[in-house]
Amino acid sequence: MRILLVRPPRIKQAITLSDFMFSEPLGLEMIYGVLKEKYEVEIFDMMIETESIAAKINEFKPELVGITSLCIDVIKVLELCKETKAVDVNIITAVGGTQTYLNPEGFYNDYVDYIFEYTTKDNINKFFNSVSLGEITLTDGVRSRVLHYESTVQKGRNEYMLPDRSSTEKYRHEYSYFGYRPAAIMEFGTGCEKVCDFCLRWRIEGVKERLIDIELTKTDLINIKEPTIMFIDNDFLCNEEKITAFINIVKELNLRKNYIMYASVKGVIQYEKYLKELSEIGLKAFLAGYETFSDNELYSYHKKSSTDDNLQAAEILRKYKIDVWASFMAHPDWDKNNFKSLRGYIKKLKPQITSISPLTPFPNLPLYKEFENRLLYKKEDFEKWSFGQVMIRPSKISLKTYYYELLKTNLYVNIFINKNTEMIKKFGVINIIRILKGSLKAVKKYLILMNKGSF
Ligand code: B12
């Protein structure tokens, strides 16, 4: 059987960070790794390709097209399934990814044959085996249109599988993480015990933090050719076992690479003793969620750190010359003074990069119920759920002023507080120009939303 695995193109109308953080489709590389022995498989990354899906299908002649999906992609994925069926109605369409896990019902559509609510080695093998024999069987984690989206009652989560990086060989020079290009992404462990109210990641991976099989991790690390690896784990500093396992593997394999990781503020404080060594073996930056200048808000989000913890972590990371790419969330009840307080607080924290997004109460999060009656868009307006667009009606200032404050604060902190000459030295002019181009696109989209945004 011939299988085409597709990542949908960028969603032009949505506010995305994809120009800054543009990584490989890790999920598809995992599926490819499982299927390649038995079937003829190809990955078609439409974030890079300019060819249409119809042209690709005519050339590759797949019997099955499998498409991955994030939140903002849903409508596009449905369109791609329709285009596939228009080329040949017998081609089987299957969808998977983060969004099918969170909202499989969003894909109940005449052009979608199968929806992977979760993906494991076992259900992938069973499913492709039966489909290649022309059978339709009820498989754990897979909903089928023909079987009226019935599911076995078996619950499950997406399972780690060793990604086959060769599957994206022709695209890999394009994948980047902020100023680092080319860059790979990798999973070292899964789960998150922090369960913050605004975060989807514990919902996706579960609350138990686990390491991936060390031997698979080593194999993956050896396979990665890029000089930079971004770890997608929610909190790399979640426990000593994980930190020491990483340090030992890097030493054992004698790796000389740049590493970027997500880390919690609490982890930075608690595991300071490892930071010198981590920095020496290549750790360049932590992505840290400082979130807000207000302790009341941190408390209400069930975040496990305070604004003083943020300042302490910032001080520690400066000491070890580890950059901070900080993220903040603007609360919908903020007024102009609150945005000013945020700017003042960021001045004290001095992160190297700052992103401020509006608080997004994603459906299935505890926050959704709290803000349901203030939503500006419907659940089904998938392209809006980008974590960049304002979704909750502001209460103290107009939507227009809110967008203006968001844009002003993002520009002010990144242009005037962050050290741009340092950035050019670190990443080189070409990467900075790429990032600036991406920023301009985002600014343009914000200006459009701002102009639309009067009550
Ligand atoms: C890497 C990453 C990216 C990468 C690309 C990821 C990709 N798949 O293409 C980049 C940097 C480009 C990216 C961009 C965005 N991202 Co992102 N990203 C992540 C991150 C850090 C890891 C995702 C990942 O690789 N997981 C590991 C892989 C293995 O899991 P997976 O893709 O689900 O695959 C498994 C299964 O789903 C299955 N599978 C996947 N696809 C398919 C297809 C088929 C046919 C089958 C059978 C199975 C299958 O196989 C795997 C087996 O376990 C997560 C946070 C996190 N830790 O989860 C956020 C996350 C997924 N991103 C998120 C968001 C919001 C975005 C953006 C919208 C942000 C923005 N405004 O720019 C954009 C959207 C890009 C676009 N469409 O234009 C949200 C997603 C919310 C949602 N409901 O989907 C997350 C959860 C972060 C968050 N805010 O909490 N992202």
Residues whose N, C-alpha, C, O or C-beta is under 5 A from the ligand:
A	BS01	B12	P9 R10 I11 I15 T16 L17 S18 M21 F22 S23 E24 P25 L26 G27 L28 M30 G66 I67 T68 S69 L70 C71 I72 A94 V95 G96 G97 T98 Q99 L102 F116 T119 N158 E159 Y160 L200 R201 I232 W385 S386 F387 G388
